[in-house]
Amino acid sequence: MPAKISTLCYVHDCSDRIAQNFFLKEITAIVKSESNDPTKILFLKIKAFIPVDKDVEHYIDPFEIGDVVYIRGKFIAYESYYMVTATSIKVTDLEFDDMPAIGVGVTITGQTTQIAKTVDGNIVLDFFVEERIGEKEPADFWVEVRHKINNTYLTNRTNAINQKICSTTALLVGTMSYLRPTSNSNEGKHILVLEEISLLSTYVNNKNTNNQGINIPWLSQGSSSARTLNQINRTPRGATPRTPRKDRTTLSQMGPTTLPSPSSILQTALNSNPIPSSTKQTPSGQETQDQNNQTDREFN
């Protein structure tokens, strides 16, 4: 079941490793959740694979720490952050301060055995989602899907779920966020504010549909027009790397200040939201070779 992500994010940190056929960039990125509250942010742990062979086409633009980038890829919701394998990274001219809070846009296929229930003016359902982003990464997660009860279009669709069958698979489109644990709950949860839903039949005709998957065109690889656009935007081979923009302030250059500055908003966000620690340690020895082999398989 695919889980796709697209969002604007700030590149807070990045490290590089090399495998047999790919350069691997491991990125810690920040997404704004609300425009009026700098403490409302989400973290992304992103892996971007760049082929060593420069003749191999890819969609990862050169970027630097401190850039605001638009990313697309597949993801897993994990604890308080999102683990992403990027399929496209495009650099923008935005700074963290003027980066809009568009949230984390997702398109996922999930399964539920529940019927819709009403909670505080919302229609709510829990969906189970599976996505594979690596051999050692989590492969599934739960998400609470909700929408306002006065949205007649969505209400008609969600109220029809599991009325005549025991399990429903649905294509869900919306914006995801993370609700932190409260005094009434020991666990946080991922919430998808629903914008669109398509119910996919769970009935299986053994004569005709054994071992067949659902082919959703817009979740497949990019169209030829997307490839053409990428070819136009790609940095030519042999060109010098993109130089930093003037007056850019990176996190490593930030110092204490009493005056309002673009960095103060970012620092406020980071002070209120500790960066999630990695779930894996850096491998060594034979483990490094195993990780390199895994890296090649993940990209393919």
Backbone as CSV, one residue per row, in Angstrom:
resi,resn,N_x,N_y,N_z,CA_x,CA_y,CA_z,C_x,C_y,C_z
1,MET,0.858,-1.187,0.000,0.000,0.000,0.000,0.892,1.235,0.000
2,PRO,0.825,2.065,-1.020,1.739,3.199,-1.122,1.436,4.292,-0.114
3,ALA,2.504,4.981,0.326,2.387,6.152,1.193,3.336,7.206,0.644
4,LYS,2.781,8.231,0.004,3.566,9.255,-0.668,3.460,10.573,0.083
5,ILE,4.551,11.337,0.059,4.624,12.591,0.797,5.123,13.695,-0.117
6,SER,4.659,14.919,0.112,5.178,16.101,-0.580,5.049,17.286,0.363
7,THR,6.119,18.077,0.468,6.090,19.206,1.398,7.268,20.134,1.163
8,LEU,7.179,21.331,1.717,8.303,22.258,1.816,8.973,22.053,3.160
9,CYS,10.301,22.007,3.168,11.001,21.821,4.435,12.340,22.545,4.428
10,TYR,12.828,22.819,5.617,14.107,23.493,5.829,15.171,22.450,6.130
11,VAL,16.291,22.490,5.412,17.377,21.529,5.621,18.191,21.969,6.832
12,HIS,17.971,21.298,7.949,18.654,21.649,9.194,20.037,21.008,9.291
13,ASP,20.163,19.790,8.801,21.437,19.074,8.886,21.496,18.052,7.757
14,CYS,22.719,17.687,7.366,22.882,16.699,6.300,24.246,16.039,6.428
15,SER,24.277,14.732,6.281,25.532,13.980,6.259,25.567,13.136,4.993
16,ASP,26.781,12.784,4.567,26.961,12.057,3.313,27.671,10.734,3.545
17,ARG,27.226,9.709,2.832,27.915,8.418,2.802,27.911,7.917,1.368
18,ILE,28.752,6.970,1.087,28.807,6.406,-0.249,28.634,4.903,-0.170
19,ALA,27.800,4.377,-1.049,27.618,2.936,-1.184,28.281,2.505,-2.489
20,GLN,27.973,1.317,-2.946,28.639,0.809,-4.139,28.267,1.602,-5.388
21,ASN,27.011,1.979,-5.498,26.543,2.640,-6.719,25.894,3.993,-6.486
22,PHE,25.793,4.412,-5.208,25.055,5.626,-4.911,25.739,6.436,-3.815
23,PHE,25.577,7.759,-3.907,25.857,8.638,-2.785,24.573,8.724,-1.960
24,LEU,24.694,8.596,-0.660,23.534,8.663,0.226,23.616,9.919,1.071
25,LYS,22.610,10.766,0.975,22.498,11.952,1.816,21.427,11.689,2.868
26,GLU,21.799,11.844,4.135,20.865,11.665,5.248,20.576,13.043,5.839
27,ILE,19.340,13.451,5.741,18.945,14.829,6.022,18.007,14.879,7.216
28,THR,18.218,15.863,8.086,17.231,16.231,9.098,16.574,17.522,8.637
29,ALA,15.275,17.491,8.424,14.565,18.642,7.876,13.417,19.045,8.792
30,ILE,13.005,20.304,8.654,11.960,20.877,9.501,10.818,21.372,8.623
31,VAL,9.593,21.031,9.022,8.381,21.479,8.330,7.576,22.356,9.275
32,LYS,7.120,23.491,8.801,6.237,24.339,9.602,4.821,23.775,9.587
33,SER,4.211,23.713,10.776,2.826,23.250,10.875,1.834,24.401,10.922
34,GLU,2.235,25.513,11.570,1.350,26.669,11.695,2.142,27.940,11.445
35,SER,1.547,28.869,10.715,2.240,30.114,10.376,2.398,31.035,11.575
36,ASN,1.426,31.029,12.485,1.411,31.990,13.584,2.094,31.492,14.846
37,ASP,2.537,30.246,14.860,3.187,29.691,16.047,4.486,29.010,15.635
38,PRO,5.649,29.657,15.883,6.928,29.085,15.437,7.301,27.792,16.134
39,THR,6.632,27.469,17.252,6.964,26.226,17.954,6.271,25.014,17.337
40,LYS,5.337,25.238,16.418,4.607,24.133,15.793,5.353,23.684,14.537
41,ILE,6.206,22.694,14.699,6.985,22.176,13.582,6.965,20.647,13.603
42,LEU,7.348,20.054,12.492,7.509,18.610,12.371,8.904,18.322,11.842
43,PHE,9.432,17.157,12.207,10.752,16.760,11.734,10.634,15.648,10.699
44,LEU,11.491,15.720,9.701,11.632,14.663,8.708,13.046,14.108,8.770
45,LYS,13.172,12.790,8.742,14.461,12.124,8.563,14.468,11.596,7.131
46,ILE,15.255,12.223,6.281,15.180,11.963,4.843,16.439,11.262,4.352
47,LYS,16.243,10.271,3.482,17.347,9.660,2.746,17.179,10.010,1.270
48,ALA,18.260,10.518,0.672,18.250,10.824,-0.756,19.391,10.068,-1.421
49,PHE,19.079,9.293,-2.445,20.064,8.471,-3.146,20.415,9.132,-4.478
50,ILE,21.705,9.367,-4.699,22.181,9.989,-5.928,23.122,9.019,-6.624
51,PRO,22.840,8.623,-7.854,23.704,7.661,-8.539,25.127,8.185,-8.697
52,VAL,26.098,7.306,-8.501,27.496,7.664,-8.725,27.721,7.972,-10.201
53,ASP,27.083,7.207,-11.072,27.183,7.421,-12.512,26.407,8.678,-12.888
54,LYS,27.097,9.715,-13.337,26.461,10.988,-13.632,25.534,10.923,-14.840
55,ASP,25.636,9.853,-15.630,24.754,9.716,-16.785,23.378,9.174,-16.409
56,VAL,23.248,8.688,-15.178,21.964,8.156,-14.726,21.062,9.314,-14.295
57,GLU,19.873,9.365,-14.854,18.945,10.455,-14.557,18.393,10.325,-13.145
58,HIS,18.301,11.448,-12.453,17.684,11.467,-11.130,17.043,12.832,-10.918
59,TYR,16.345,12.977,-9.784,15.551,14.180,-9.538,15.955,14.879,-8.240
60,ILE,17.189,14.656,-7.810,17.688,15.273,-6.579,18.580,16.448,-6.955
61,ASP,18.098,17.670,-6.760,18.901,18.855,-7.056,19.980,19.057,-5.997
62,PRO,21.113,19.671,-6.353,22.119,20.027,-5.342,21.518,20.999,-4.326
63,PHE,21.775,20.760,-3.044,21.237,21.626,-1.995,22.273,21.773,-0.894
64,GLU,22.023,22.704,0.013,22.927,22.978,1.119,22.142,23.042,2.422
65,ILE,22.845,22.885,3.528,22.233,23.136,4.831,21.782,24.594,4.877
66,GLY,20.569,24.819,5.313,20.009,26.164,5.334,19.067,26.448,4.185
67,ASP,19.012,25.558,3.193,18.081,25.737,2.074,16.669,25.323,2.472
68,VAL,15.700,25.928,1.822,14.315,25.464,1.882,14.049,24.714,0.582
69,VAL,13.637,23.457,0.692,13.475,22.606,-0.487,12.064,22.029,-0.529
70,TYR,11.637,21.694,-1.737,10.375,20.982,-1.934,10.718,19.533,-2.222
71,ILE,10.206,18.625,-1.394,10.545,17.216,-1.549,9.304,16.391,-1.868
72,ARG,9.534,15.297,-2.563,8.529,14.260,-2.771,9.191,12.917,-2.524
73,GLY,8.408,11.955,-2.061,8.966,10.636,-1.815,7.950,9.730,-1.150
74,LYS,8.433,8.600,-0.672,7.585,7.696,0.101,8.026,7.762,1.553
75,PHE,7.121,7.430,2.487,7.428,7.706,3.886,6.787,6.684,4.811
76,ILE,7.287,6.702,6.036,6.708,5.970,7.156,6.581,6.950,8.324
77,ALA,5.429,6.967,8.981,5.260,7.761,10.198,5.836,6.974,11.362
78,TYR,6.815,7.569,12.055,7.513,6.849,13.113,7.618,7.740,14.345
79,GLU,7.002,7.310,15.438,7.015,8.070,16.691,6.651,9.523,16.410
80,SER,7.553,10.465,16.684,7.209,11.879,16.554,7.732,12.513,15.273
81,TYR,8.181,11.701,14.317,8.706,12.266,13.075,8.380,11.334,11.909
82,TYR,8.797,11.753,10.714,8.521,10.991,9.504,9.830,10.571,8.850
83,MET,9.925,9.298,8.493,11.087,8.767,7.796,10.752,8.732,6.308
84,VAL,11.582,9.389,5.501,11.264,9.613,4.092,12.400,9.112,3.207
85,THR,12.052,8.433,2.128,12.987,8.179,1.037,12.602,9.117,-0.095
86,ALA,13.457,10.094,-0.367,13.120,11.143,-1.330,13.273,10.642,-2.758
87,THR,12.295,10.946,-3.588,12.397,10.683,-5.021,12.652,11.964,-5.803
88,SER,12.401,13.113,-5.170,12.630,14.401,-5.824,12.927,15.450,-4.762
89,ILE,13.949,16.272,-5.009,14.263,17.417,-4.150,14.527,18.609,-5.063
90,LYS,13.755,19.674,-4.878,13.909,20.893,-5.655,14.181,22.056,-4.707
91,VAL,15.235,22.817,-4.982,15.615,23.937,-4.124,14.778,25.160,-4.474
92,THR,14.319,25.884,-3.447,13.556,27.115,-3.637,14.399,28.313,-3.227
93,ASP,13.871,29.503,-3.444,14.539,30.741,-3.032,14.028,31.239,-1.683
94,LEU,13.288,30.419,-0.966,12.702,30.835,0.304,13.704,30.735,1.442
95,GLU,13.453,31.500,2.498,14.159,31.378,3.766,13.207,30.725,4.771
96,PHE,13.746,30.304,5.917,12.886,29.659,6.908,11.767,30.588,7.343
97,ASP,12.077,31.883,7.524,11.069,32.823,8.012,9.880,32.958,7.069
98,ASP,10.134,32.988,5.753,9.019,33.185,4.821,8.546,31.880,4.196
99,MET,9.017,30.742,4.704,8.529,29.450,4.233,7.081,29.266,4.686
100,PRO,6.133,29.055,3.772,4.733,28.899,4.181,4.509,27.595,4.928
101,ALA,3.543,27.620,5.828,3.208,26.426,6.614,2.182,25.607,5.845
102,ILE,2.642,24.886,4.823,1.714,24.083,4.021,1.479,22.715,4.643
103,GLY,2.250,22.373,5.690,2.074,21.086,6.339,2.663,19.956,5.514
104,VAL,2.342,18.743,5.914,2.851,17.545,5.248,1.725,16.955,4.408
105,GLY,1.785,17.165,3.114,0.771,16.622,2.222,1.056,15.164,1.911
106,VAL,0.043,14.308,2.021,0.245,12.876,1.809,-0.857,12.299,0.931
107,THR,-0.502,11.235,0.241,-1.451,10.379,-0.468,-1.131,8.956,-0.058
108,ILE,-2.039,8.318,0.658,-1.760,6.989,1.197,-2.916,6.040,0.908
109,THR,-2.592,4.769,0.877,-3.611,3.731,0.800,-3.633,2.999,2.129
110,GLY,-4.777,3.006,2.800,-4.889,2.399,4.122,-6.069,1.450,4.213
111,GLN,-6.057,0.671,5.277,-7.113,-0.324,5.489,-7.714,-0.126,6.876
112,THR,-9.029,-0.264,6.972,-9.698,-0.125,8.260,-10.795,-1.171,8.408
113,THR,-11.012,-1.591,9.647,-12.128,-2.486,9.974,-13.174,-1.750,10.802
114,GLN,-12.990,-0.448,10.992,-13.899,0.343,11.809,-15.036,0.912,10.973
115,ILE,-16.047,1.418,11.681,-17.058,2.261,11.061,-16.865,3.668,11.611
116,ALA,-17.325,4.661,10.859,-17.105,6.049,11.237,-17.760,6.367,12.576
117,LYS,-17.051,7.145,13.387,-17.602,7.604,14.663,-17.403,9.110,14.765
118,THR,-18.225,9.748,15.579,-18.167,11.195,15.742,-17.464,11.537,17.047
119,VAL,-16.430,12.387,16.953,-15.666,12.816,18.124,-15.434,14.317,18.015
120,ASP,-16.013,15.076,18.933,-15.803,16.530,18.995,-16.036,17.219,17.647
121,GLY,-17.128,16.880,16.998,-17.472,17.539,15.745,-16.737,17.021,14.526
122,ASN,-15.987,15.932,14.687,-15.253,15.335,13.575,-15.712,13.899,13.339
123,ILE,-15.692,13.475,12.088,-15.828,12.062,11.750,-14.429,11.455,11.829
124,VAL,-14.279,10.343,12.564,-12.952,9.787,12.849,-12.918,8.301,12.514
125,LEU,-11.818,7.872,11.880,-11.542,6.465,11.584,-10.040,6.229,11.703
126,ASP,-9.654,5.059,12.182,-8.239,4.681,12.222,-7.924,3.776,11.039
127,PHE,-6.837,4.102,10.328,-6.406,3.307,9.179,-5.011,2.742,9.416
128,PHE,-4.811,1.529,8.923,-3.510,0.864,8.973,-2.842,1.026,7.612
129,VAL,-1.582,1.477,7.631,-0.859,1.777,6.393,0.445,0.992,6.369
130,GLU,0.754,0.417,5.218,2.017,-0.285,5.033,2.811,0.380,3.914
131,GLU,4.112,0.554,4.149,5.017,1.081,3.125,6.419,0.589,3.435
132,ARG,7.163,0.241,2.420,8.515,-0.271,2.590,9.501,0.784,2.106
133,ILE,10.326,1.296,3.015,11.356,2.257,2.627,12.765,1.725,2.890
134,GLY,12.882,0.556,3.517,14.183,-0.047,3.779,14.032,-1.327,4.567
135,GLU,15.048,-2.199,4.467,14.960,-3.497,5.124,14.951,-3.381,6.646
136,LYS,15.616,-2.349,7.190,15.730,-2.213,8.638,14.813,-1.134,9.202
137,GLU,13.965,-0.571,8.364,13.062,0.483,8.806,11.690,-0.108,9.123
138,PRO,10.903,0.582,9.960,9.524,0.138,10.186,8.775,0.056,8.856
139,ALA,7.827,-0.852,8.774,7.133,-1.085,7.501,5.652,-0.733,7.556
140,ASP,5.167,-0.211,8.685,3.742,0.107,8.780,3.515,1.125,9.889
141,PHE,2.338,1.713,9.888,1.961,2.655,10.945,0.447,2.829,10.939
142,TRP,-0.054,3.395,12.030,-1.476,3.720,12.159,-1.658,5.227,12.030
143,VAL,-2.746,5.629,11.435,-3.059,7.046,11.317,-4.542,7.248,11.604
144,GLU,-4.832,8.288,12.364,-6.226,8.655,12.624,-6.674,9.623,11.540
145,VAL,-7.671,9.217,10.774,-8.212,10.041,9.694,-9.450,10.759,10.207
146,ARG,-9.496,12.070,9.971,-10.643,12.840,10.471,-11.027,13.948,9.493
147,HIS,-12.284,14.348,9.562,-12.768,15.511,8.824,-13.977,16.067,9.565
148,LYS,-14.324,17.311,9.282,-15.451,17.954,9.947,-16.765,17.270,9.559
149,ILE,-17.644,17.166,10.539,-18.910,16.465,10.313,-19.806,17.220,9.338
150,ASN,-19.613,18.539,9.191,-20.465,19.308,8.283,-19.990,19.263,6.838
151,ASN,-18.925,18.503,6.565,-18.486,18.305,5.186,-19.304,17.154,4.591
152,THR,-20.386,17.507,3.928,-21.334,16.498,3.446,-20.694,15.527,2.462
153,TYR,-19.857,16.048,1.588,-19.224,15.197,0.570,-18.403,14.084,1.220
154,LEU,-17.532,14.443,2.166,-16.706,13.433,2.826,-17.524,12.566,3.774
155,THR,-18.512,13.169,4.439,-19.339,12.410,5.382,-20.087,11.280,4.682
156,ASN,-20.623,11.552,3.503,-21.334,10.504,2.761,-20.416,9.334,2.432
157,ARG,-19.158,9.623,2.172,-18.222,8.563,1.808,-17.724,7.799,3.036
158,THR,-17.346,8.512,4.079,-16.809,7.823,5.254,-17.894,7.057,6.009
159,ASN,-19.130,7.552,5.983,-20.214,6.822,6.650,-20.551,5.515,5.939
160,ALA,-20.146,5.397,4.672,-20.416,4.167,3.922,-19.385,3.076,4.198
161,ILE,-18.307,3.421,4.903,-17.226,2.462,5.128,-17.684,1.343,6.062
162,ASN,-17.466,0.105,5.635,-17.719,-1.108,6.431,-19.173,-1.261,6.883
163,GLN,-20.096,-0.734,6.125,-21.508,-0.944,6.445,-21.991,-2.319,5.988
164,LYS,-21.405,-2.829,4.907,-21.818,-4.132,4.384,-20.668,-5.125,4.315
165,ILE,-19.459,-4.678,4.601,-18.289,-5.555,4.577,-17.493,-5.344,5.853
166,CYS,-16.529,-6.221,6.101,-15.770,-6.183,7.357,-14.513,-5.340,7.274
167,SER,-14.026,-5.103,6.081,-12.775,-4.374,5.926,-12.811,-3.561,4.646
168,THR,-12.298,-2.339,4.717,-12.289,-1.448,3.562,-10.892,-0.903,3.337
169,THR,-10.472,-0.908,2.087,-9.229,-0.263,1.684,-9.590,1.024,0.960
170,ALA,-8.900,2.120,1.314,-9.248,3.418,0.741,-7.994,4.197,0.382
171,LEU,-8.122,4.999,-0.652,-7.082,5.950,-1.035,-7.388,7.266,-0.338
172,LEU,-6.443,7.746,0.477,-6.663,8.914,1.330,-5.718,10.041,0.929
173,VAL,-6.263,11.235,0.788,-5.473,12.415,0.446,-5.738,13.482,1.494
174,GLY,-4.667,14.085,2.011,-4.849,15.121,3.017,-3.533,15.608,3.579
175,THR,-3.607,16.220,4.746,-2.434,16.779,5.422,-2.252,16.086,6.762
176,MET,-1.022,15.620,7.016,-0.747,14.898,8.255,-0.059,15.785,9.276
177,SER,-0.321,15.488,10.540,0.336,16.172,11.650,0.515,15.173,12.779
178,TYR,1.291,15.575,13.778,1.546,14.695,14.918,0.984,15.333,16.176
179,LEU,0.144,14.602,16.882,-0.425,15.066,18.142,0.396,14.485,19.279
180,ARG,1.071,15.345,20.010,1.958,14.891,21.078,1.165,14.330,22.255
181,PRO,1.809,13.475,23.054,1.122,12.925,24.232,0.651,14.033,25.167
182,THR,-0.499,13.828,25.794,-1.048,14.779,26.751,-1.203,14.089,28.095
183,SER,-1.728,14.837,29.063,-1.935,14.263,30.391,-2.965,13.137,30.358
184,ASN,-3.835,13.158,29.345,-4.864,12.121,29.229,-4.441,10.956,28.338
185,SER,-3.295,11.099,27.688,-2.826,10.052,26.777,-1.322,9.913,26.898
186,ASN,-0.859,8.681,27.063,0.573,8.437,27.187,1.264,8.308,25.841
187,GLU,0.496,8.217,24.773,1.065,8.033,23.447,0.593,9.134,22.506
188,GLY,1.521,9.573,21.643,1.138,10.498,20.596,0.506,9.741,19.438
189,LYS,-0.052,10.479,18.501,-0.652,9.822,17.338,-0.550,10.734,16.122
190,HIS,-0.526,10.087,14.966,-0.484,10.802,13.700,-1.906,10.994,13.192
191,ILE,-2.196,12.218,12.778,-3.547,12.580,12.356,-3.514,13.052,10.908
192,LEU,-4.420,12.527,10.103,-4.571,12.960,8.718,-5.885,13.721,8.592
193,VAL,-5.788,15.009,8.280,-6.981,15.813,8.013,-7.378,15.552,6.567
194,LEU,-8.506,14.892,6.397,-8.900,14.356,5.098,-9.386,15.455,4.154
195,GLU,-8.907,15.382,2.905,-9.366,16.276,1.846,-10.106,15.519,0.748
196,GLU,-9.709,14.274,0.527,-10.346,13.448,-0.498,-10.183,11.985,-0.120
197,ILE,-11.166,11.171,-0.485,-11.112,9.738,-0.207,-11.758,8.982,-1.363
198,SER,-11.128,7.896,-1.767,-11.690,6.991,-2.767,-11.708,5.595,-2.170
199,LEU,-12.875,4.995,-2.102,-12.998,3.657,-1.538,-12.636,2.628,-2.599
200,LEU,-11.731,1.725,-2.231,-11.287,0.670,-3.133,-11.931,-0.633,-2.700
201,SER,-12.500,-1.367,-3.620,-13.221,-2.595,-3.296,-12.309,-3.599,-2.626
202,THR,-12.813,-4.247,-1.566,-12.060,-5.302,-0.901,-12.534,-6.682,-1.332
203,TYR,-13.555,-6.739,-2.186,-14.044,-8.031,-2.664,-13.049,-8.614,-3.663
204,VAL,-12.700,-9.876,-3.496,-11.729,-10.534,-4.361,-12.405,-11.651,-5.129
205,ASN,-12.343,-11.589,-6.433,-12.833,-12.665,-7.291,-11.653,-13.568,-7.609
206,ASN,-11.619,-14.746,-6.996,-10.459,-15.623,-7.120,-10.158,-16.008,-8.562
207,LYS,-11.187,-16.010,-9.421,-10.957,-16.422,-10.796,-10.218,-15.362,-11.592
208,ASN,-10.413,-14.114,-11.198,-9.891,-13.045,-12.043,-8.824,-12.183,-11.391
209,THR,-8.762,-12.134,-10.047,-7.923,-11.132,-9.409,-6.884,-11.703,-8.482
210,ASN,-6.594,-12.995,-8.554,-5.560,-13.552,-7.693,-4.221,-12.895,-7.983
211,ASN,-3.533,-12.502,-6.903,-2.178,-11.962,-6.983,-2.091,-10.691,-7.818
212,GLN,-3.217,-9.989,-7.969,-3.177,-8.740,-8.700,-3.178,-7.582,-7.722
213,GLY,-2.372,-6.552,-8.015,-2.313,-5.375,-7.173,-3.114,-4.246,-7.788
214,ILE,-3.274,-3.197,-7.040,-4.001,-2.026,-7.507,-3.018,-1.099,-8.200
215,ASN,-3.265,-0.758,-9.437,-2.392,0.115,-10.200,-3.014,1.498,-10.260
216,ILE,-2.477,2.427,-9.476,-3.003,3.784,-9.416,-2.071,4.678,-10.216
217,PRO,-2.515,5.197,-11.371,-1.599,5.875,-12.292,-0.830,7.014,-11.668
218,TRP,-1.512,7.864,-10.860,-0.821,9.049,-10.356,0.137,8.753,-9.214
219,LEU,0.191,7.487,-8.743,1.177,7.103,-7.742,2.360,6.389,-8.379
220,SER,2.347,6.225,-9.698,3.466,5.603,-10.386,4.570,6.627,-10.581
221,GLN,5.642,6.222,-11.272,6.754,7.126,-11.493,6.298,8.313,-12.315
222,GLY,7.079,9.394,-12.256,6.721,10.644,-12.893,6.477,10.498,-14.384
223,SER,5.636,11.350,-14.924,5.305,11.315,-16.338,6.444,11.873,-17.161
224,SER,6.301,11.743,-18.493,7.346,12.246,-19.374,7.491,13.748,-19.243
225,SER,6.381,14.453,-18.955,6.476,15.897,-18.778,7.292,16.244,-17.559
226,ALA,7.166,15.439,-16.487,7.975,15.685,-15.290,9.441,15.451,-15.591
227,ARG,9.733,14.419,-16.405,11.123,14.153,-16.766,11.683,15.302,-17.599
228,THR,10.861,15.810,-18.522,11.313,16.920,-19.352,11.618,18.135,-18.505
229,LEU,10.741,18.442,-17.524,10.968,19.572,-16.636,12.239,19.383,-15.840
230,ASN,12.476,18.160,-15.374,13.682,17.890,-14.602,14.931,18.086,-15.450
231,GLN,14.873,17.663,-16.747,16.025,17.818,-17.611,16.353,19.283,-17.827
232,ILE,15.317,20.113,-17.870,15.547,21.542,-18.035,16.217,22.125,-16.808
233,ASN,15.816,21.658,-15.610,16.307,22.232,-14.362,17.599,21.619,-13.870
234,ARG,18.025,20.489,-14.452,19.204,19.805,-13.940,20.455,20.627,-14.177
235,THR,21.406,20.514,-13.255,22.702,21.157,-13.407,23.514,20.397,-14.439
236,PRO,24.037,21.047,-15.488,24.805,20.334,-16.515,26.024,19.672,-15.918
237,ARG,26.418,18.557,-16.521,27.620,17.876,-16.075,28.823,18.785,-16.262
238,GLY,29.694,18.773,-15.270,30.892,19.587,-15.338,30.704,20.991,-14.814
239,ALA,29.452,21.377,-14.523,29.207,22.718,-14.000,29.661,22.805,-12.559
240,THR,30.034,24.006,-12.134,30.470,24.195,-10.753,29.279,24.121,-9.832
241,PRO,29.480,23.642,-8.586,28.366,23.541,-7.638,27.748,24.897,-7.367
242,ARG,26.495,24.887,-7.008,25.795,26.128,-6.689,26.411,26.787,-5.473
243,THR,26.745,28.057,-5.581,27.376,28.765,-4.471,26.319,29.260,-3.510
244,PRO,26.682,29.413,-2.223,25.698,29.868,-1.239,25.195,31.263,-1.561
245,ARG,23.935,31.510,-1.299,23.401,32.847,-1.478,24.001,33.783,-0.440
246,LYS,24.188,35.031,-0.825,24.751,36.007,0.100,23.800,36.246,1.261
247,ASP,24.406,36.607,2.367,23.649,36.941,3.580,22.869,35.766,4.132
248,ARG,23.189,34.526,3.679,22.524,33.366,4.268,23.158,33.072,5.615
249,THR,22.323,32.864,6.622,22.791,32.510,7.953,22.447,31.068,8.226
250,THR,23.473,30.231,8.393,23.231,28.833,8.724,23.167,28.671,10.228
251,LEU,22.678,27.522,10.681,22.548,27.292,12.116,23.900,27.337,12.813
252,SER,24.961,26.872,12.129,26.280,26.858,12.753,26.831,28.260,12.953
253,GLN,26.314,29.243,12.195,26.787,30.613,12.308,25.950,31.448,13.265
254,MET,24.865,30.887,13.760,23.982,31.670,14.613,24.624,31.934,15.969
255,GLY,24.477,33.130,16.444,24.958,33.471,17.766,23.854,34.134,18.553
256,PRO,24.055,34.341,19.871,23.020,34.979,20.681,22.783,36.414,20.237
257,THR,21.546,36.826,20.235,21.226,38.183,19.842,19.967,38.619,20.561
258,THR,19.866,39.905,20.792,18.685,40.449,21.456,17.770,41.133,20.456
259,LEU,18.202,41.211,19.200,17.408,41.871,18.184,16.648,40.843,17.363
260,PRO,15.454,41.161,16.888,14.734,40.229,16.025,15.544,39.956,14.763
261,SER,15.596,38.721,14.369,16.333,38.337,13.169,15.674,37.102,12.584
262,PRO,15.953,36.799,11.316,15.354,35.596,10.720,15.670,34.329,11.492
263,SER,16.855,34.264,12.115,17.249,33.046,12.815,16.522,32.873,14.140
264,SER,16.003,33.957,14.718,15.375,33.848,16.033,14.115,32.987,15.987
265,ILE,13.366,33.045,14.895,12.161,32.232,14.775,12.523,30.760,14.701
266,LEU,13.541,30.454,13.920,13.990,29.068,13.817,14.507,28.566,15.153
267,GLN,15.269,29.405,15.856,15.804,28.987,17.144,14.689,28.744,18.154
268,THR,13.642,29.570,18.108,12.492,29.357,18.987,11.847,28.004,18.722
269,ALA,11.716,27.665,17.441,11.127,26.373,17.081,11.971,25.219,17.590
270,LEU,13.290,25.325,17.435,14.176,24.239,17.860,14.240,24.128,19.377
271,ASN,14.173,25.254,20.074,14.193,25.216,21.535,12.958,24.516,22.097
272,SER,11.844,24.626,21.387,10.593,24.024,21.860,10.397,22.596,21.371
273,ASN,11.213,22.169,20.413,11.048,20.842,19.813,12.403,20.175,19.656
274,PRO,12.800,19.327,20.600,14.079,18.620,20.474,14.116,17.790,19.198
275,ILE,15.258,17.792,18.541,15.410,17.004,17.322,15.371,15.528,17.676
276,PRO,14.544,14.724,17.013,14.471,13.291,17.330,15.810,12.614,17.090
277,SER,16.178,11.726,17.993,17.415,10.973,17.821,17.187,9.867,16.819
278,SER,18.251,9.497,16.113,18.152,8.443,15.110,17.893,7.123,15.785
279,THR,17.136,6.264,15.099,16.814,4.954,15.654,17.892,3.933,15.365
280,LYS,18.898,4.332,14.564,19.952,3.401,14.214,21.304,4.036,14.490
281,GLN,22.300,3.223,14.867,23.639,3.698,15.063,24.415,3.541,13.771
282,THR,25.509,4.335,13.649,26.334,4.235,12.461,27.006,2.884,12.418
283,PRO,26.872,2.115,11.343,27.448,0.784,11.285,28.945,0.831,11.085
284,SER,29.609,-0.279,11.366,31.045,-0.368,11.183,31.391,-1.765,10.716
285,GLY,32.585,-1.922,10.121,33.063,-3.230,9.721,32.134,-3.898,8.745
286,GLN,31.832,-5.165,9.037,30.951,-5.941,8.164,29.574,-5.317,8.088
287,GLU,29.133,-4.651,9.201,27.823,-4.012,9.192,27.779,-2.906,8.157
288,THR,28.916,-2.222,7.944,28.956,-1.170,6.942,28.720,-1.736,5.559
289,GLN,29.367,-2.880,5.261,29.159,-3.514,3.967,27.711,-3.933,3.786
290,ASP,27.117,-4.480,4.874,25.711,-4.868,4.807,24.835,-3.659,4.533
291,GLN,25.171,-2.519,5.206,24.386,-1.307,5.009,24.524,-0.803,3.578
292,ASN,25.734,-0.890,3.016,25.926,-0.462,1.636,25.093,-1.296,0.677
293,ASN,25.081,-2.609,0.913,24.273,-3.481,0.068,22.800,-3.134,0.192
294,GLN,22.377,-2.839,1.444,20.983,-2.455,1.666,20.669,-1.156,0.937
295,THR,21.625,-0.199,0.952,21.412,1.082,0.298,21.133,0.901,-1.182
296,ASP,21.914,0.008,-1.825,21.685,-0.247,-3.243,20.305,-0.828,-3.473
297,ARG,19.885,-1.761,-2.598,18.586,-2.397,-2.772,17.453,-1.417,-2.527
298,GLU,17.628,-0.503,-1.540,16.583,0.468,-1.232,16.297,1.347,-2.432
299,PHE,17.361,1.770,-3.135,17.153,2.667,-4.269,16.441,1.958,-5.400
300,ASN,16.802,0.667,-5.577,16.174,-0.096,-6.652,14.789,-0.563,-6.265
